[in-house]
Amino acid sequence: MEPTAFFVAGRPVHGVDEVTVYHPYDGRPVGRTTLATADQVEAAVSAAADVAATAAALPAYVRAAALDHVSRRLAERAEDIAELITAENGKPIRWARAEVGRATSTFRWAAEEARRFSGELQRLDTDPAAAGRIALVRRVPKGPVLGITPFNFPLNLVAHKVAPAIAVGAPIVVKPAPATPLSALLLGELLAETELPEGMFSVLPLPNERAAELVNDPRLPIVSFTGSGPVGAMIRRSVPDKHVTLELGGNAAVLLCQDWAGDEELSFAAQRIATFSNYQAGQSCIAVQRVYVHEWLYDGFLPRLVAAVRELRTGDPADPLTDVGPLVSEAAARRVEEWVDAAVTAGATIETGGRRDGATYPPTILSAVPRDAKVHAEEVFGPVLVVDRVADDDAGFAAINDSAYGLQAGVFTHRLDVAFAAARTLEVGGVIVGDVPSYRAEQMPYGGMKGSGVGREGLHSAMDDYTEPRVTVLTGVRL
């Protein structure tokens, strides 16, 4: 098994210290790469800085063509890439395939956005003194981007850093998660097939303790980080003069409102919650973690939810019938086990699940959980649901807001007034009406409030984050 190359200024290279990636399910080695040396990191950052002006001046068709190429190649190699994601991340192949599909869409949307990222024309003759003047407001890159990505979506969350950077003409240096570098390196391989200028992208495998040298480098004025809250907060404090975007996770909640009462409706909600609390083994920032049910629906809904969760199949993620695979490591599964055990000691009841097997933790439902238990107050990042009853919709909104996080929330209701009340009241970045909070489209703004971060992803939103407005005023123009 030859080590996989990484990319410095668009060229494949090897470092010195070799690292092996192991399958989370059975521990077998699935790939190798090497770590970037200090000289290679310097070469990547220097090349990004040197090419920044050239990159910003790239015609839209050049940027769009590169993005279209990556989108096509992802589609052509979809099954191989999905198998790679499953091997290094442990997510079931059905979800790995979905991730490849999303990454394909991400690059396609970025190509479309690159073609229409044209700016705005403003007439200024709204006052007599400005007669004969118009303004052209364009957005220009702030400079090279540092993208730091997590393990849970090792392809698509890299895509959400890289694609908008290329779309606006900004060089990017990517530091993928140490546990899952292989998908990012494959994406680098596809980018290397394009005609982007040298220095436009680098993908550097590095241990997390070496990320600070990139974060603090003044030649990378934008830091886009997806990961844990404490690390994100540390980044923000360490570089106050940089433009920092942070997607720091969540504690996603869903509310079943009083009007969502029919048998089919309750069954639909149970299925959706069961699926999207446990997809990716719960390792998604918008996986359902807290479920609030109107009190007169609670006793009828809980058995449906338990039954739906018990139907999920746990096992080998390479099996297409597997719904829930292992967590990324046994250490991650042990942490989830410790949090659940602590909640039970504090008075919670296990409705189903609760017994770890190596790196696999079964889909678990807890009731009567104290509000200060970690499984309720913090982000579990595992297949664990907390279910509670609320007196009415307002109490449900208050319970959702009683969190340090605010990424997305789901509200099951048919009533338009309740939907707008949720959108007005909930302290989150997105409210999904009639479904779980786990819905995300690649083009929509995605991000949160409070401890869930700052800034927004989604192609156009990220392109705005990577750029700043530049105004050109034309004088003596007759409109």
PyMOL commands that set and color helices and strands:
alter all, ss='L'
color gray80, all
select helices_A, chain A and resi 38-56+60-76+78-89+93-116+128-130+156-168+182-192+208-215+229-238+263-282+295-310+330-345+374-377+393-401+416-425+459-465
alter helices_A, ss='H'
color red, helices_A
select strands_A, chain A and resi 6-8+11-13+18-22+29-34+120-123+133-141+145-148+172-175+201-203+222-226+243-247+253-256+290-294+349-352+364-367+384-390+405-406+408-412+430-433+449-450+453-454+467-475
alter strands_A, ss='S'
color yellow, strands_A
deselect
rebuild
show_as cartoon
